[in-house]
Amino acid sequence: MDKNDIEKELDKLMKIRTDFYNYLDTNIPKNEEQFDFSNEPKLLAKDVYAHFYKLDYQARKLRGFLVKAYNLKAE
């Protein structure tokens, strides 16, 4: 895997992260710049999990590429 491939995977990670935060922004009101949980907004656990799973999967995938490309120790 070369630098361009890693950059593409990083771009995917950042898009998934943005999608996750957009979901939160849409479903949780904000108080200034922070999420406002005072009214206990209802989120669908299935939707939250779907966003988190994509983010986690991409991060683990990228980690594997970086460990291999840079001969890092993985724990």
Protein Blocks (a to p, Z undefined) as FASTA:
>chain_A
ZZklmmmmmmmmmmmmmmmmmmmmmmpccehjaccfklopaddfklmmmmmmmmmmmmmm
mmmmmmmmnopacZZ
